[in-house]
Amino acid sequence: VFKADEPCTLDRWCPLREDTEEYLLKTFEERILIIDGAMGTVIQQYKLEEEDFRMSAKFDGDDNWHDDQFKDHVKELKGNNDLLSLTRPDVINEIHRRYFAAGADICETNTFSGTTVAQADYGLEHLVYQINYKSAKLAKMAALDVEKETGRRRMVAAAIGPTNRTLSISPKVENAAFRNITFQELVTAYKEQVCALVDGGADIVLVETIFDTLNAKAALFAVDLYFEEVGFKLPVMISGTIVDMSGRTLSGQTGEAFWVSVRHANPMCVGLNCALGPDQMRPFMQRISNVATCYTHAYPNAGLPNAMGGYDLKGEQMAPVLRQWAIDGLVNMIGGCCGTTPDHIKCIADAVADLEPTRKPPGFAGRPVGPNHMRLSGLEDMTVKEDSVFQNIGERCNVAGSILFKKLIIANDWSKAAEVAQKQVENGAQILDVNFDDGMLDGEDCMRKFCNLIATEPEIAKIPVVIDSSKFKICIAGLECLQGKCIVNSISLKVGEEQFIKDAKLVRRYGAAVIVMAFDEEGQAADKEAKIRICERAYQILVGPKVGFNPVDIIFDLNILTICTGLEEHNNYGIDFIEATKVVKKTCPGCKISGGLSNLSFSFRGLEEIREAMHSVFLYHAISAGMDMAIVNAGKLPMYDDIEKELRDMCEDAVLNRNPEATEKLLERAVIEKT
């Protein structure tokens, strides 16, 4: 019995084969693997009726496989194919056997709709564990039988479908921020499904037919949580769906952005399935193959649907196309989706039987690991390399930094607030910062509403988002609303090392990069030495075995503090940041450096010419030292060489603390600007 509020435990009817990952890795290097074809298409061949979905069943000596509890069920059940694992186990087991006999190495469980979310349509939420458990058991029984008969290993993939709800798209045209399910509700549903499928005998976890990447991230979150609770891991495979020739998922992501959003799950294999036939899918499969750092797969439909909703491509037509994909290095595993049958799979398996894989992903089988760069995503992907241009993080969607934005949020004018975000993108922001830290606001609710809203605006949603809050739970609220790979701003050691590790692990589970503030238990780092010491300590914790963060996804905020305050001890804040940047970039390989630029010139608030000049001068030197990004008012930064020379020299004296009279000179300049 699954209990949502308790950790999962393993209750498996058959032994767990601990060498599955090793076997798959070895086999991927030797030949093209075959995954099965469509379940629904083959079920149609059996011409089942409503009574078949309501039957009691005995199977394989089990007289109590399923009783007749559906005899008086009020809802129509025909079409709920997952239910057949209970009522017609003979049919489902036979279909798996047919696919294995045709040459499939892997068969998927009959659980595409096997969550409480999807089964609610039939009033069968209470049977989800049994449906998944029995589905996996039927597939595993077929796998063991065919393996015994042929001497060739066969495996079962736990098929985890997308559900009939979406986290990225509103079902209400009049309310773009509305969602009819939450991230955590999906996590709970997926976790129950995974628990039952693994208990039932699954060898692999396959999150498939992904049309909304945020749904997939909830599934992957649940899978990772399950693995942590039971103390072992199974190989994970991920399969997205490009819905048409635009090359995007239904929720708007490109194939590259999709990969960036899910790669934190460390899948063994990633690819595409459904929606398209092989001819239409090829260019998008090529793009996935180009960016994925693991093995790749494809199982396309048997062409596009005809006027009657059927599929016309035969196995003899699909097989040579997919063979060429394998020769060209697009795929390591192939199969079929809608419209395909065991006959298709036999043709495909025979067509690639003599091929050795030409696609050899880096980091596998002793090959060197490929380049490791920070990759972020919204609807589109973004790569930040060491030689990339400086990244402007738009700051105006921040209630603490923009009076206009705060007024719009308090007035509940969300459409105008979204226009502020759009203006930041138009003015050159490559990343968007979002912050709702204010005592007058419900930060979590505001974060959810705004992130849900901008997720539906393509011109805003195309870029990655920095979810910015001093309250960690508000950051989590944002992460659960955005399908791309975000940046969390921020975590720090001021909460203590134990809590810091918990926060970092959770950020990693959501698949985000993270900004780490230069704070520790003793307070904020102000001077160069403290900045370096805290960042080096945090880095070692994050990249170590307790967290396992990718170094390129770590961004240090070294604290841009206010200069020219009249206090001598503040005069070195600018140069301390710049010098600390040089050291941290060397001692913490792969990390990025960021900061909130407006703090630097806070002494001159209201004097925009001076403030903007100070910011530009600071960035000129900080970027040269290795700074990668900063939270700025996009479009308001003058070019360094365009600043009037006298003002520029004053700013450099202040930023670099090279003239004890720098503050006084800027104050004199301020008087001129005011008048």
C-alpha positions as CSV (number, residue, x, y, z in Angstrom):
1,V,0.0,0.0,0.0
2,F,1.4,3.4,-1.1
3,K,1.3,6.2,1.5
4,A,2.1,9.6,0.2
5,D,3.5,10.9,3.5
6,E,5.8,7.9,4.1
7,P,9.0,6.9,2.5
8,C,8.8,4.1,-0.1
9,T,10.2,0.7,0.5
10,L,11.0,-2.0,-2.0
11,D,8.4,-4.9,-2.1
12,R,9.4,-6.6,-5.4
13,W,8.1,-10.0,-6.4
14,C,11.2,-10.9,-8.4
15,P,14.9,-10.3,-7.8
16,L,16.4,-6.9,-8.6
17,R,19.1,-7.4,-11.2
18,E,21.9,-5.2,-10.0
19,D,23.9,-5.4,-13.2
20,T,21.2,-3.8,-15.4
21,E,23.1,-0.5,-15.8
22,E,26.3,-2.4,-16.6
23,Y,24.6,-4.6,-19.1
24,L,22.9,-1.6,-20.9
25,L,26.2,0.4,-21.0
26,K,28.0,-2.6,-22.5
27,T,25.3,-3.3,-25.0
28,F,24.9,0.3,-26.2
29,E,28.5,0.1,-27.2
30,E,28.1,-3.1,-29.2
31,R,24.8,-2.8,-31.1
32,I,21.7,-0.8,-31.7
33,L,19.1,-1.6,-29.0
34,I,15.5,-2.2,-29.9
35,I,12.5,-0.9,-27.9
36,D,9.0,-2.1,-28.6
37,G,6.2,-0.5,-30.5
38,A,2.7,0.8,-29.7
39,M,0.6,-0.9,-27.1
40,G,-2.7,0.7,-28.0
41,T,-2.4,-0.1,-31.7
42,V,-2.0,-3.8,-31.0
43,I,-4.7,-3.8,-28.4
44,Q,-7.1,-2.7,-31.1
45,Q,-6.3,-5.9,-33.0
46,Y,-8.0,-7.8,-30.3
47,K,-11.3,-6.0,-30.8
48,L,-12.1,-5.7,-27.1
49,E,-15.4,-4.5,-25.8
50,E,-16.7,-2.8,-22.6
51,E,-17.1,-6.2,-20.9
52,D,-13.4,-6.9,-21.4
53,F,-12.6,-3.9,-19.2
54,R,-14.9,-5.1,-16.4
55,M,-14.0,-8.8,-16.2
56,S,-12.6,-10.7,-13.3
57,A,-9.4,-12.6,-14.2
58,K,-7.2,-15.5,-13.4
59,F,-3.7,-15.6,-14.8
60,D,-0.6,-17.9,-14.6
61,G,-2.0,-19.9,-11.7
62,D,-3.2,-16.9,-9.8
63,D,-6.9,-17.4,-9.2
64,N,-7.2,-14.0,-7.6
65,W,-5.4,-11.9,-10.2
66,H,-8.5,-9.6,-10.3
67,D,-12.0,-9.9,-9.0
68,D,-15.3,-8.6,-10.6
69,Q,-15.4,-5.3,-8.7
70,F,-16.1,-3.3,-12.0
71,K,-19.4,-5.1,-12.6
72,D,-21.4,-2.2,-11.4
73,H,-18.9,0.6,-11.9
74,V,-20.8,3.7,-13.1
75,K,-18.3,5.1,-15.6
76,E,-17.5,3.7,-19.0
77,L,-14.2,1.9,-18.9
78,K,-13.6,1.0,-22.5
79,G,-10.5,2.9,-23.7
80,N,-8.8,2.7,-20.3
81,N,-6.1,0.4,-21.7
82,D,-4.0,0.4,-18.6
83,L,-7.0,-1.4,-16.8
84,L,-6.6,-4.4,-19.1
85,S,-3.5,-5.4,-17.1
86,L,-6.1,-6.3,-14.4
87,T,-9.0,-7.6,-16.5
88,R,-7.3,-9.1,-19.5
89,P,-3.8,-10.0,-18.4
90,D,-3.6,-12.7,-21.1
91,V,-3.9,-10.1,-23.8
92,I,-1.3,-7.7,-22.3
93,N,1.2,-10.5,-21.5
94,E,0.8,-11.9,-25.0
95,I,1.5,-8.5,-26.6
96,H,4.7,-8.2,-24.6
97,R,5.7,-11.7,-25.7
98,R,5.0,-10.8,-29.3
99,Y,7.2,-7.7,-29.1
100,F,10.0,-9.6,-27.4
101,A,9.8,-12.4,-30.0
102,A,10.0,-9.7,-32.8
103,G,13.4,-8.6,-31.4
104,A,12.7,-6.0,-28.8
105,D,15.3,-5.8,-26.0
106,I,13.0,-3.6,-24.0
107,C,9.3,-3.6,-23.6
108,E,7.4,-0.7,-21.9
109,T,4.8,-1.4,-19.3
110,N,1.1,-0.9,-20.1
111,T,1.0,2.2,-17.9
112,F,0.9,5.3,-20.1
113,S,-2.1,6.6,-18.1
114,G,-1.1,4.9,-14.8
115,T,-1.3,7.8,-12.4
116,T,-4.1,8.9,-10.0
117,V,-4.3,12.1,-12.1
118,A,-5.2,10.2,-15.3
119,Q,-7.2,7.4,-13.7
120,A,-9.4,10.0,-12.0
121,D,-11.3,10.3,-15.4
122,Y,-12.5,6.7,-14.8
123,G,-13.0,7.0,-11.0
124,L,-10.2,4.4,-10.5
125,E,-7.6,6.4,-8.5
126,H,-7.7,3.8,-5.7
127,L,-6.4,1.1,-8.1
128,V,-3.3,2.9,-9.4
129,Y,-0.9,0.8,-7.4
130,Q,-2.4,-2.4,-8.5
131,I,-2.6,-1.3,-12.2
132,N,1.0,-0.4,-12.3
133,Y,2.2,-3.4,-10.2
134,K,0.4,-5.9,-12.3
135,S,1.3,-4.2,-15.6
136,A,5.0,-4.4,-14.7
137,K,4.6,-8.0,-13.5
138,L,3.0,-9.0,-16.8
139,A,5.9,-7.4,-18.8
140,K,8.5,-9.0,-16.5
141,M,7.0,-12.4,-16.8
142,A,7.1,-12.1,-20.6
143,A,10.7,-10.9,-20.5
144,L,11.8,-13.8,-18.3
145,D,10.0,-16.3,-20.4
146,V,11.4,-15.1,-23.7
147,E,14.9,-14.6,-22.2
148,K,14.8,-18.3,-21.1
149,E,13.6,-19.4,-24.6
150,T,16.2,-17.4,-26.6
151,G,19.1,-16.9,-24.2
152,R,19.1,-13.2,-24.9
153,R,18.4,-10.8,-22.1
154,R,15.1,-8.9,-22.1
155,M,14.2,-5.9,-20.0
156,V,11.2,-4.0,-18.8
157,A,10.9,-0.2,-18.9
158,A,8.5,1.5,-16.5
159,A,6.4,3.6,-18.8
160,I,5.6,7.0,-17.2
161,G,3.3,9.1,-19.4
162,P,2.6,12.8,-19.3
163,T,-0.9,12.7,-17.7
164,N,-3.9,14.7,-18.9
165,R,-2.9,17.9,-17.0
166,T,-0.2,20.4,-17.8
167,L,1.9,22.6,-15.5
168,S,3.0,25.0,-18.1
169,I,-0.3,25.8,-19.9
170,S,-3.5,27.3,-18.5
171,P,-6.7,25.4,-19.3
172,K,-8.5,28.8,-19.0
173,V,-8.1,31.2,-21.9
174,E,-9.2,34.1,-19.8
175,N,-6.6,33.4,-17.0
176,A,-3.1,32.6,-18.3
177,A,-1.7,32.2,-14.7
178,F,-4.3,29.5,-13.7
179,R,-3.2,25.9,-13.4
180,N,-5.4,22.9,-12.6
181,I,-2.7,20.9,-10.9
182,T,0.4,21.7,-8.8
183,F,3.9,20.4,-9.2
184,Q,3.8,18.6,-5.8
185,E,0.5,16.9,-6.7
186,L,2.1,15.5,-9.8
187,V,5.2,14.5,-7.8
188,T,3.0,12.5,-5.4
189,A,1.1,10.8,-8.3
190,Y,4.3,9.9,-10.2
191,K,6.0,8.6,-7.0
192,E,3.2,6.2,-6.4
193,Q,3.4,5.0,-10.0
194,V,7.2,4.5,-9.9
195,C,7.0,2.6,-6.6
196,A,4.4,0.2,-8.0
197,L,6.3,-0.3,-11.3
198,V,9.6,-1.1,-9.6
199,D,7.8,-3.4,-7.2
200,G,6.2,-5.1,-10.2
201,G,9.6,-5.9,-11.8
202,A,10.6,-2.9,-13.9
203,D,14.4,-2.7,-14.8
204,I,14.4,0.8,-16.3
205,V,12.5,4.0,-15.6
206,L,11.3,5.7,-18.8
207,V,9.6,9.1,-18.7
208,E,8.1,9.4,-22.1
209,T,6.0,11.4,-24.6
210,I,6.9,14.6,-22.9
211,F,4.9,17.5,-24.3
212,D,5.3,19.7,-21.2
213,T,8.8,19.7,-19.7
214,L,7.6,20.9,-16.3
215,N,5.5,17.7,-16.0
216,A,8.6,15.7,-16.9
217,K,10.6,17.6,-14.2
218,A,7.9,16.6,-11.7
219,A,8.2,13.0,-12.8
220,L,12.0,13.1,-12.6
221,F,11.8,14.8,-9.1
222,A,9.6,11.9,-8.0
223,V,12.0,9.3,-9.4
224,D,15.0,10.8,-7.7
225,L,13.1,11.0,-4.4
226,Y,12.1,7.4,-4.8
227,F,15.7,6.3,-5.5
228,E,16.8,8.2,-2.4
229,E,14.2,6.5,-0.2
230,V,14.8,2.9,-1.3
231,G,18.6,3.3,-1.5
232,F,19.3,2.2,-5.1
233,K,18.9,3.6,-8.6
234,L,17.7,2.2,-11.9
235,P,18.8,3.5,-15.3
236,V,16.6,6.4,-16.4
237,M,15.6,7.2,-19.9
238,I,13.8,10.3,-21.1
239,S,11.7,10.8,-24.3
240,G,10.3,14.1,-25.5
241,T,7.7,14.8,-28.1
242,I,8.1,17.4,-30.8
243,V,4.5,18.1,-31.8
244,D,4.9,19.6,-35.3
245,M,7.4,21.0,-37.8
246,S,8.0,24.0,-35.6
247,G,10.5,21.8,-33.8
248,R,9.0,22.5,-30.4
249,T,7.2,20.7,-27.6
250,L,3.5,21.6,-26.9
251,S,4.7,23.8,-24.1
252,G,7.0,25.7,-26.5
253,Q,10.5,24.4,-25.9
254,T,13.0,23.6,-28.6
255,G,14.7,20.2,-28.5
256,E,17.9,21.8,-27.2
257,A,16.1,23.6,-24.4
258,F,14.2,20.4,-23.5
259,W,17.5,18.6,-23.1
260,V,19.0,21.3,-21.0
261,S,15.9,21.2,-18.7
262,V,16.1,17.5,-18.0
263,R,19.8,16.7,-18.2
264,H,20.2,17.1,-14.4
265,A,18.5,13.7,-14.1
266,N,21.6,12.1,-15.6
267,P,19.7,9.9,-18.0
268,M,21.4,7.0,-19.7
269,C,19.4,7.7,-22.9
270,V,17.4,10.6,-24.2
271,G,15.4,11.0,-27.4
272,L,12.1,11.6,-29.1
273,N,8.9,9.6,-29.7
274,C,5.3,10.1,-31.0
275,A,3.6,12.9,-32.9
276,L,5.8,12.6,-36.1
277,G,6.8,9.9,-38.6
278,P,10.4,9.2,-39.3
279,D,10.7,11.6,-42.2
280,Q,9.3,14.5,-40.1
281,M,11.2,13.6,-37.0
282,R,14.7,13.3,-38.4
283,P,15.8,17.0,-38.3
284,F,14.7,17.3,-34.6
285,M,16.4,14.0,-33.7
286,Q,19.5,15.3,-35.3
287,R,19.4,18.4,-33.0
288,I,18.9,16.2,-29.9
289,S,21.8,14.0,-31.0
290,N,24.0,17.0,-31.4
291,V,23.5,18.3,-27.9
292,A,22.9,15.2,-25.7
293,T,25.8,13.9,-23.7
294,C,24.3,10.4,-23.3
295,Y,23.0,7.7,-25.6
296,T,20.0,8.6,-27.8
297,H,16.9,6.9,-29.0
298,A,13.9,7.5,-31.3
299,Y,10.6,5.6,-31.7
300,P,8.5,7.5,-34.2
301,N,5.0,6.9,-35.3
302,A,4.2,4.9,-38.4
303,G,3.9,8.2,-40.4
304,L,1.4,10.9,-39.9
305,P,-2.3,10.0,-39.2
306,N,-4.4,9.5,-42.3
307,A,-8.0,10.9,-42.7
308,M,-9.4,8.0,-40.7
309,G,-6.9,8.5,-37.8
310,G,-4.9,5.4,-38.8
311,Y,-1.2,5.1,-39.7
312,D,-0.1,3.9,-43.1
313,L,3.7,3.3,-43.0
314,K,4.6,-0.4,-43.0
315,G,7.6,-1.9,-41.2
316,E,9.3,-2.4,-44.5
317,Q,9.1,1.4,-45.1
318,M,10.2,2.5,-41.7
319,A,13.1,0.1,-41.3
320,P,15.5,1.4,-43.9
321,V,14.9,5.0,-42.7
322,L,15.8,4.1,-39.1
323,R,18.7,2.0,-40.3
324,Q,20.1,5.1,-41.9
325,W,19.7,7.1,-38.7
326,A,21.8,4.5,-36.9
327,I,24.5,4.6,-39.7
328,D,24.5,8.4,-39.5
329,G,25.0,8.4,-35.7
330,L,21.7,9.8,-34.7
331,V,20.5,7.0,-32.4
332,N,21.7,4.1,-30.2
333,M,18.2,2.7,-29.7
334,I,15.1,2.6,-32.0
335,G,11.6,1.3,-32.0
336,G,8.1,2.5,-32.8
337,C,5.2,4.5,-31.4
338,C,1.6,5.0,-32.6
339,G,0.6,2.8,-35.5
340,T,3.5,0.3,-35.1
341,T,3.1,-3.4,-34.3
342,P,5.4,-6.4,-33.7
343,D,5.7,-6.7,-37.5
344,H,7.2,-3.2,-37.6
345,I,9.6,-4.0,-34.8
346,K,10.8,-7.2,-36.5
347,C,11.5,-5.3,-39.7
348,I,13.4,-2.6,-37.7
349,A,15.3,-5.1,-35.6
350,D,16.4,-7.1,-38.7
351,A,17.4,-3.9,-40.5
352,V,20.0,-2.9,-37.8
353,A,21.1,-6.3,-36.6
354,D,24.4,-6.1,-38.5
355,L,25.3,-2.5,-37.4
356,E,27.7,-1.4,-34.8
357,P,26.9,1.9,-33.2
358,T,28.5,5.0,-34.8
359,R,27.2,7.4,-32.1
360,K,29.7,7.3,-29.2
361,P,28.7,9.9,-26.5
362,P,31.6,11.4,-24.6
363,G,32.4,10.2,-21.1
364,F,31.1,6.6,-21.8
365,A,33.2,3.4,-22.3
366,G,36.3,5.2,-21.1
367,R,36.1,8.1,-23.6
368,P,37.1,11.5,-22.4
369,V,34.3,13.7,-21.0
370,G,33.2,16.4,-23.4
371,P,33.3,20.2,-22.7
372,N,31.4,21.2,-19.6
373,H,29.7,24.6,-19.9
374,M,26.8,26.2,-18.0
375,R,23.6,25.6,-19.9
376,L,20.4,27.4,-19.0
377,S,17.0,27.4,-20.7
378,G,13.7,29.0,-21.1
379,L,11.8,28.1,-24.3
380,E,15.3,28.3,-25.9
381,D,18.7,27.2,-24.6
382,M,21.6,29.4,-23.6
383,T,25.2,28.4,-23.1
384,V,27.6,30.4,-20.9
385,K,31.2,29.6,-21.7
386,E,34.4,31.1,-20.3
387,D,34.7,33.2,-23.4
388,S,31.0,34.1,-23.6
389,V,29.9,37.7,-23.6
390,F,28.8,39.2,-20.3
391,Q,25.3,38.2,-19.3
392,N,22.9,41.0,-18.3
393,I,20.3,39.8,-15.8
394,G,17.3,42.2,-16.0
395,E,16.5,43.6,-12.6
396,R,13.3,45.6,-13.0
397,C,10.9,42.7,-12.1
398,N,12.0,43.1,-8.5
399,V,9.7,44.8,-5.9
400,A,12.7,45.8,-3.9
401,G,14.4,47.5,-6.7
402,S,11.6,49.0,-8.8
403,I,8.9,51.2,-7.3
404,L,6.9,51.0,-10.5
405,F,6.9,47.2,-10.5
406,K,6.0,47.0,-6.8
407,K,3.0,49.4,-7.4
408,L,1.8,47.2,-10.3
409,I,1.9,44.0,-8.1
410,I,0.1,45.7,-5.2
411,A,-2.5,46.9,-7.6
412,N,-2.8,43.3,-8.9
413,D,-2.1,44.6,-12.4
414,W,-0.3,41.4,-13.6
415,S,-0.5,42.2,-17.3
416,K,1.3,45.5,-16.9
417,A,3.9,43.7,-14.7
418,A,4.5,41.3,-17.5
419,E,5.1,44.2,-19.8
420,V,7.9,45.3,-17.5
421,A,9.5,41.8,-18.1
422,Q,9.0,42.1,-21.8
423,K,10.7,45.5,-21.8
424,Q,13.7,44.1,-20.0
425,V,14.1,41.4,-22.7
426,E,13.7,44.0,-25.5
427,N,16.4,46.1,-23.8
428,G,18.9,43.3,-23.9
429,A,18.5,41.2,-20.8
430,Q,19.7,37.6,-21.5
431,I,18.3,36.4,-18.2
432,L,15.3,37.8,-16.1
433,D,15.5,38.3,-12.4
434,V,12.1,38.0,-10.5
435,N,11.8,39.0,-6.8
436,F,8.7,39.5,-4.6
437,D,10.3,40.0,-1.2
438,D,8.1,42.6,0.5
439,G,6.3,42.6,3.8
440,M,3.0,43.7,2.1
441,L,3.0,40.8,-0.3
442,D,2.4,37.0,-0.2
443,G,5.7,36.2,-1.8
444,E,4.9,32.6,-2.7
445,D,1.6,33.4,-4.2
446,C,3.1,36.4,-6.2
447,M,6.0,34.2,-7.4
448,R,3.6,31.5,-8.7
449,K,1.2,33.9,-10.4
450,F,4.0,35.9,-12.2
451,C,6.0,32.8,-13.2
452,N,2.9,31.1,-14.5
453,L,1.9,34.2,-16.4
454,I,5.3,34.9,-18.1
455,A,5.6,31.1,-18.9
456,T,2.8,31.7,-21.4
457,E,4.4,34.8,-23.1
458,P,6.9,33.4,-25.7
459,E,8.9,36.6,-26.0
460,I,9.6,36.6,-22.2
461,A,9.6,32.8,-21.6
462,K,12.3,32.3,-24.3
463,I,15.1,33.4,-21.8
464,P,16.0,31.8,-18.5
465,V,14.8,33.2,-15.2
466,V,16.6,34.0,-11.9
467,I,14.2,33.1,-9.1
468,D,15.3,35.7,-6.5
469,S,14.3,35.6,-2.8
470,S,15.8,35.7,0.6
471,K,13.2,33.1,1.6
472,F,14.0,29.7,0.2
473,K,10.4,28.6,0.1
474,I,9.6,31.4,-2.3
475,C,12.4,30.2,-4.6
476,I,10.9,26.7,-4.5
477,A,7.5,28.2,-5.5
478,G,9.1,29.7,-8.6
479,L,11.0,26.5,-9.5
480,E,7.7,24.6,-9.5
481,C,6.2,26.9,-12.2
482,L,9.0,27.2,-14.8
483,Q,9.9,24.4,-17.3
484,G,13.3,25.7,-18.2
485,K,16.6,25.4,-16.3
486,C,16.5,28.4,-13.9
487,I,18.9,30.0,-11.5
488,V,18.0,30.1,-7.8
489,N,19.1,33.3,-6.0
490,S,20.2,32.4,-3.4
491,I,21.5,30.0,-0.8
492,S,24.4,30.6,1.6
493,L,26.3,29.2,4.6
494,K,24.7,31.6,7.0
495,V,22.0,29.0,7.7
496,G,24.8,26.5,8.8
497,E,26.4,23.8,6.8
498,E,23.8,21.1,7.4
499,Q,20.9,23.3,6.1
500,F,23.1,24.6,3.3
501,I,23.6,21.0,2.0
502,K,19.8,20.3,2.2
503,D,19.0,23.5,0.3
504,A,21.6,22.7,-2.4
505,K,20.5,19.2,-2.9
506,L,16.9,20.3,-3.3
507,V,17.9,23.0,-5.9
508,R,19.8,20.2,-7.7
509,R,16.7,17.9,-7.6
510,Y,14.7,20.7,-9.3
511,G,17.4,20.9,-12.0
512,A,18.4,24.5,-11.4
513,A,21.7,26.4,-11.2
514,V,22.4,28.3,-8.0
515,I,23.7,31.6,-6.8
516,V,25.7,31.3,-3.6
517,M,26.0,34.4,-1.5
518,A,29.3,35.1,0.2
519,F,27.8,34.8,3.7
520,D,28.6,32.3,6.4
521,E,27.6,31.7,10.0
522,E,29.7,34.8,11.0
523,G,28.0,37.1,8.6
524,Q,28.5,38.8,5.2
525,A,31.9,38.8,3.5
526,A,33.0,42.4,3.1
527,D,36.7,42.2,2.4
528,K,38.7,40.2,-0.2
529,E,39.9,37.5,2.2
530,A,36.4,36.7,3.6
531,K,34.9,36.5,0.1
532,I,37.6,34.0,-1.0
533,R,37.4,31.9,2.2
534,I,33.6,31.6,2.2
535,C,33.3,30.8,-1.5
536,E,36.1,28.2,-1.5
537,R,34.4,26.5,1.5
538,A,31.0,26.5,-0.2
539,Y,32.5,25.3,-3.5
540,Q,34.1,22.2,-1.9
541,I,30.8,21.3,-0.2
542,L,28.8,21.7,-3.3
543,V,31.0,19.7,-5.7
544,G,31.7,17.1,-3.1
545,P,29.9,13.8,-2.6
546,K,27.3,15.2,-0.2
547,V,25.7,17.3,-2.9
548,G,27.3,16.6,-6.3
549,F,26.6,19.9,-7.9
550,N,28.1,20.5,-11.4
551,P,30.7,23.2,-10.9
552,V,29.5,25.1,-13.9
553,D,26.1,25.5,-12.3
554,I,27.6,27.3,-9.3
555,I,27.5,31.2,-9.3
556,F,29.1,33.1,-6.5
557,D,27.7,36.5,-5.5
558,L,30.7,38.1,-3.9
559,N,28.6,41.0,-2.5
560,I,28.8,44.2,-4.4
561,L,28.7,46.7,-1.5
562,T,28.1,50.4,-1.4
563,I,31.1,52.7,-1.8
564,C,31.5,56.5,-1.3
565,T,29.5,56.4,2.0
566,G,31.9,58.7,3.8
567,L,33.2,55.8,5.9
568,E,36.8,55.0,5.0
569,E,36.4,51.2,5.6
570,H,33.9,51.1,2.7
571,N,36.2,52.6,0.2
572,N,37.9,49.3,-0.7
573,Y,34.6,47.4,-1.3
574,G,34.8,47.8,-5.1
575,I,38.4,46.7,-5.6
576,D,38.0,43.9,-3.0
577,F,35.2,42.4,-5.2
578,I,37.4,42.7,-8.3
579,E,40.4,41.1,-6.7
580,A,38.4,38.4,-5.0
581,T,36.9,37.5,-8.4
582,K,40.3,36.8,-9.8
583,V,41.1,34.4,-7.0
584,V,37.8,32.6,-6.8
585,K,37.7,32.0,-10.5
586,K,41.1,30.2,-10.2
587,T,40.5,28.2,-7.0
588,C,36.9,27.2,-7.9
589,P,37.1,25.9,-11.5
590,G,34.0,26.2,-13.6
591,C,32.2,28.6,-11.2
592,K,30.6,31.9,-12.3
593,I,30.7,35.3,-10.6
594,S,27.7,37.6,-10.3
595,G,26.3,40.4,-8.2
596,G,23.7,43.0,-7.8
597,L,25.1,46.1,-9.4
598,S,22.8,48.8,-8.0
599,N,24.2,48.4,-4.5
600,L,27.5,49.9,-5.6
601,S,26.1,53.4,-6.1
602,F,23.4,53.5,-3.5
603,S,25.0,56.6,-2.0
604,F,24.0,58.5,-5.1
605,R,20.4,57.3,-5.5
606,G,18.4,59.7,-7.7
607,L,21.5,60.8,-9.6
608,E,21.2,58.4,-12.5
609,E,24.1,59.8,-14.7
610,I,26.6,59.2,-11.9
611,R,25.1,55.9,-10.9
612,E,25.2,54.5,-14.4
613,A,28.7,55.7,-15.0
614,M,29.9,54.0,-11.7
615,H,28.2,50.8,-12.8
616,S,29.8,50.8,-16.2
617,V,33.3,51.5,-14.8
618,F,32.9,48.8,-12.2
619,L,31.8,46.3,-14.8
620,Y,34.7,47.2,-17.1
621,H,37.2,46.1,-14.5
622,A,35.1,43.3,-12.9
623,I,34.5,41.6,-16.3
624,S,38.2,41.8,-17.0
625,A,38.8,40.1,-13.7
626,G,36.4,37.3,-14.6
627,M,32.9,38.4,-13.6
628,D,30.3,36.6,-15.8
629,M,27.0,38.2,-15.1
630,A,25.2,40.8,-13.0
631,I,21.7,42.0,-12.1
632,V,21.4,45.2,-14.0
633,N,18.8,47.6,-15.4
634,A,19.0,46.3,-19.0
635,G,19.3,49.1,-21.5
636,K,20.5,51.7,-19.0
637,L,24.3,51.0,-19.0
638,P,26.5,53.4,-21.0
639,M,29.5,52.1,-22.8
640,Y,32.7,52.6,-20.9
641,D,34.3,54.6,-23.7
642,D,31.2,56.8,-24.1
643,I,31.4,58.1,-20.5
644,E,32.6,61.7,-20.3
645,K,36.3,61.4,-19.4
646,E,36.3,63.5,-16.3
647,L,33.3,61.6,-14.8
648,R,34.9,58.3,-15.8
649,D,38.1,59.2,-14.1
650,M,36.2,60.1,-10.9
651,C,34.3,56.8,-11.0
652,E,37.5,54.8,-11.5
653,D,39.1,56.6,-8.6
654,A,36.2,55.6,-6.4
655,V,35.8,52.0,-7.7
656,L,39.5,51.2,-7.5
657,N,40.1,53.3,-4.4
658,R,43.1,55.0,-5.9
659,N,42.3,58.5,-4.7
660,P,41.3,59.4,-1.1
661,E,39.4,62.4,-2.5
662,A,37.3,60.3,-4.9
663,T,34.1,60.5,-2.8
664,E,34.4,64.2,-2.3
665,K,34.8,64.8,-6.1
666,L,31.8,62.7,-6.9
667,L,29.8,64.6,-4.3
668,E,30.8,67.8,-6.0
669,R,29.7,66.3,-9.3
670,A,26.4,65.3,-7.7
671,V,25.7,68.9,-6.8
672,I,26.2,69.9,-10.5
673,E,23.9,67.1,-11.6
674,K,21.2,68.1,-9.2
675,T,21.2,71.7,-10.4
